[in-house]
Amino acid sequence: MYEQGLQYASNTGLPDSEFSKALKGVLNFTTMLLAGLGVLGFLISGILYISATGNEERMQLGKRGMMYSAIGIAVGALGYVIVQTTAAIMKNEKGGF
């Protein structure tokens, strides 16, 4: 009776992978999304800075936005490195590279 239900559940088309692969995929997506948002924020802040035309308040807002976006891009790149390193460690049974 229950075997038929298990067959239906196994035919969903979802990927059968290890937990580490799934975690790596989620973390890679999140990291790349945040890095992309950082680049977008940097571009918007640059446009704001260029279009300030002498308005000190808008220039400071643009500078601050560029600084925070650059920090976000750096954090995104560092996150990618951490994910790749962690995945390499988890993949290797001996614990080394």
C-alpha positions, -999 to +999 in steps of 0.1 A: +000+000+000+027+025+010+052+013-016+032+029-044+034+063-026+071+060-023+074+054-060+055+085-068+077+105-044+109+093-061+097+103-096+095+140-089+124+150-111+142+167-082+180+161-082+193+134-059+225+149-046+245+151-014+238+177+012+271+194+006+263+199-031+230+214-023+244+237+003+272+248-020+246+256-047+225+277-023+255+295-009+270+302-044+236+316-056+233+338-025+269+350-028+266+359-065+233+376-059+248+398-032+278+406-053+256+415-083+235+438-060+268+454-049+278+461-085+244+475-092+246+497-061+280+509-071+267+519-106+237+537-091+259+556-066+283+565-094+255+580-114+242+598-083+277+612-077+282+623-113+248+639-115+252+658-083+265+689-102+279+707-071+253+696-046+274+685-016+247+664+000+242+644-032+279+640-037+284+627-001+254+603-007+270+590-039+304+586-022+289+568+008+269+545-015+300+537-036+320+529-004+293+506+010+288+489-024+326+483-027+325+467+008+295+446-003+314+434-034+344+425-013+322+406+011+306+388-018+340+378-032+352+367+002+320+347+006+326+329-027+362+320-016+349+307+017+322+286+000+347+271-024+373+264+003+347+248+025+334+226-003+369+215-011+375+206+025+342+187+027+349+168-005+383+156+006+380+129+033+416+135+046+408+171+055+435+187+033+436+204+000 
